[in-house]
């Protein structure tokens, strides 16, 4: 935790993480529609894990609605959900606003890869020490917290 960049590099070079990241970066640019995205399970599950949504990978209809409506106004599905991870996901893969170019943005490509490595590092740290996982999560999320309700709504932040 003293040298976060070094830790992230170590995780990124692990064979399983490297292989999945290479696949994601080489194939995400070929995705033109939401259907293409949801059909490629490796791409879709990689992106879901990157944004901390791996427990919702099975809910393709739910995620289709999140991606279809986007985040253009406050009445969209993603903006109505209390969990901000869906809004982050819809922002990164903004098919509603960008159409077939949604998967070519920096946020959708390298941004997602960075999130994936960070999530993997937190998960692997948590396998050894739950306190370390919580500390890494807190370090990542603390700067985005603006109200006490956000802390109360996030189980991990509440635990910290």
C-alpha positions, -999 to 999 in steps of 0.1 A, spaced: 0 0 0 30 23 3 36 22 -34 2 18 -51 16 21 -86 40 -8 -80 13 -29 -65 -10 -23 -94 18 -31 -119 24 -64 -101 -13 -74 -103 -15 -63 -139 14 -85 -149 -1 -116 -133 -9 -141 -161 -47 -144 -155 -51 -106 -152 -28 -99 -182 -46 -124 -204 -81 -111 -196 -69 -75 -200 -53 -82 -234 -85 -99 -246 -106 -70 -234 -84 -43 -250 -81 -61 -283 -118 -69 -287 -137 -41 -271 -132 -18 -301 -150 -43 -323 -182 -39 -302 -207 -17 -320 -240 -24 -302 -253 -32 -267 -262 -67 -280 -226 -73 -292 -214 -63 -258 -237 -85 -239 -231 -115 -262 -194 -116 -256 -194 -130 -221 -156 -124 -215 -159 -87 -224 -191 -82 -205 -180 -100 -173 -146 -82 -175 -163 -48 -176 -188 -58 -149 -159 -69 -126 -141 -37 -133 -169 -16 -120 -176 -38 -90 -207 -53 -105 -196 -89 -110 -224 -102 -87 -249 -87 -113 -233 -103 -144 -263 -127 -147 -287 -97 -150 -283 -89 -186 -318 -74 -191 -312 -51 -161 -278 -40 -176 -294 -36 -210 -318 -11 -196 -289 7 -178 -269 9 -211 -299 17 -233 -310 47 -213 -276 60 -205 -271 89 -181 -282 119 -202 -308 132 -177 -319 126 -141 -348 104 -151 -328 77 -167 -327 43 -151 -291 44 -140 -295 78 -124 -325 67 -104 -306 38 -89 -291 45 -55 -260 25 -63 -236 48 -82 -217 19 -98 -244 16 -124 -241 52 -133 -203 48 -136 -208 18 -158 -233 36 -180 -210 66 -183 -181 45 -193 -201 25 -219 -224 54 -231 -241 37 -260 -271 60 -255 -250 91 -264 -222 77 -285 -238 48 -303 -212 25 -320 -183 47 -307 -192 40 -271 -165 13 -268 -137 35 -283 -135 61 -255 -106 61 -231 -130 55 -202 -144 24 -219 -109 10 -228 -80 18 -206 -102 32 -179 -120 -1 -176 -88 -20 -176 -74 2 -148 -106 -4 -128 -103 -42 -134 -67 -43 -121 -77 -23 -90 -107 -45 -83 -85 -76 -87 -59 -62 -64 -85 -54 -37 -100 -89 -41 -67 -107 -38 -57 -85 -8 -90 -94 8 -83 -131 4 -53 -126 27 -66 -99 50 -101 -84 50 -89 -53 68 -64 -46 39 -92 -50 13 -114 -25 32 -85 -1 35 -78 -2 -2 -115 2 -10 -117 32 14 -87 48 -2 -103 44 -36 -138 56 -27 -132 82 1 -126 111 -24 -160 105 -40 -180 106 -8 -199 139 -4 -226 130 21 -230 108 52 -257 89 34 -232 77 9 -212 61 37 -243 46 52 -254 32 19 -221 15 12 -216 -16 34 -178 -16 31 -175 21 39 -198 17 69 -176 -11 81 -145 10 79 
